[in-house]
Amino acid sequence: MNKNITNEIKVGIAVVVSLLLLLTLFYKMGNFDFTKKGYSVNVLFNFAGGISKNAPVRLLGVEVGKIEAIELQYDEETKVLVKLHIDENTELRMDAKAYVSALGLMGEKYIELNPGTGSAPLLEAGSIIIGQDPFQMESITEKSEDIMENLSKALTDIRLLTTNVDGMVTENRDEVQKILENVETTSSNLKELSEDIKKHPWKVLTKPPNWKKKM
């Protein structure tokens, strides 16, 4: 009889210990906090950016809560509703802002909060913050592809223009050479005329011999 009671006590102790270990494991894995008080705030995003439940919520870089749940909200436009648990005594204003951020380039995603301006009223529990959507890599990739395509077209146009200019110069090389020679000859004549006038300025004031006859 005593042996049976002893065995039952041992089994009971083992069950209790197992439950405690299981609860501890859940706490470590899920970051559950059964004692921490606070309030809930909702954030609406068009794009969640890869955030997940139980990810941290930070206010100016300081952790002040966790993500409680993430849901799709179907209305005229489908939105992502992110429910936040904010620690007690954390003050947010009605013009507070929420962003999806990450620790480093490929680090853990979290919600970053900006508390808002001191002149705005305090944010009440259950209020909705319109989140600032994170950049989508697909959008950045598409824009990069568009830029590269436009750059390629511009380079092609420049090559065609250069080819056309080279062709025009080649086709009209003789004419261009003649024009340059004429310009050089004219310049030389003007120079000689200028030198002659400097030496004989009276020639400018003297009428040609047949001037009266022509009149």
DARA-V773986 format. One record per pair of residues at least 12 apart in sequence whose ideal C-beta (glycine too) atoms are under 10 Angstrom apart, sorted by the first residue. I is the first residue (numbers start at 1). GAP is how many residues later the second one is. Records with the same first field share a line. If there is no record, write none. Layout:
I->GAP, GAP
This chain:
29->25
30->23, 24, 36
31->23, 24, 25, 35
32->22, 34
33->33, 52, 54
36->29, 30, 49, 51, 52
37->48, 50, 51, 52
38->26, 27, 28, 46, 47, 48, 49, 50, 51, 52, 87
39->26, 45, 46, 47, 48, 49, 51, 53, 84, 85, 86, 87, 88
40->25, 28, 29, 43, 44, 45, 46, 85, 86, 87
41->16, 24, 27, 41, 42, 43, 44, 45, 49, 51, 55, 57, 70, 72, 82, 83, 84, 85, 86, 87, 88
42->26, 27, 29, 31, 39, 40, 41, 42, 56, 84, 85, 86, 87, 89
43->14, 24, 27, 36, 37, 38, 39, 40, 41, 53, 54, 55, 56, 57, 68, 70, 84, 85, 86, 87, 88, 89
44->29, 35, 36, 37, 38, 54, 84, 85, 86, 87
45->25, 28, 34, 35, 36, 37, 53, 54, 55, 66, 84, 85, 86, 87, 88, 89
46->31, 32, 33, 34, 84, 85, 86, 87, 88, 90
47->32, 33, 53, 84, 86, 87, 88, 89, 92
48->22, 24, 31, 32, 33, 34, 52, 61, 83, 85, 86
49->31, 50, 51, 52, 53, 60, 62, 82, 84, 85, 86, 87, 88
50->50, 52, 59, 84
51->16, 19, 29, 31, 49, 50, 51, 57, 58, 59, 60, 83
52->15, 18, 56, 57, 58
53->13, 14, 15, 16, 17, 29, 30
54->12, 13, 14, 15, 31
55->12, 15, 27, 29, 45, 53, 54, 55, 56
56->47, 52, 53, 54, 55, 56
57->25, 27, 28, 29, 30, 33, 41, 53, 54, 55, 56
58->41, 43, 45, 52, 53, 54, 55
59->27, 28, 31, 32, 33, 37, 52, 53, 54, 55, 56
60->52, 53, 54, 55
61->40, 51, 52
62->25, 28, 51
63->24, 47
64->20, 21, 22, 23, 24, 25, 26, 27, 28, 47, 49, 51
65->19, 20, 21, 22, 23, 25, 46, 48
66->17, 18, 19, 20, 21, 44, 45
67->15, 16, 17, 18, 42, 43, 44
68->14, 15, 16, 17, 18
69->12, 13, 14, 15, 16
70->12, 13
71->12
79->51, 52
80->20, 51, 53
81->47, 50
82->16, 18, 29, 47, 49
83->43
84->14, 27, 29, 45
86->27, 37, 39
90->23, 25, 33
91->24, 25, 27, 31, 32
92->21, 22, 23, 24, 28, 30, 31, 32, 35, 37
93->21, 22, 23, 24, 25, 26, 27, 28, 29, 30
94->22, 23, 26, 27, 28, 29, 30, 33, 35
95->19, 20, 21, 22, 24, 25, 26, 28, 34
96->17, 18, 19, 20, 21, 24, 26, 27, 31, 33, 34
97->15, 16, 17, 18, 19, 32, 33, 34, 35
98->13, 14, 15, 16, 31, 32, 33, 34
99->12, 13, 14, 15, 32, 33, 34, 35
100->12, 31, 32, 33, 34, 35
101->12, 33
102->32
109->25
111->18, 20
112->20
113->16, 18
114->15, 18
116->13
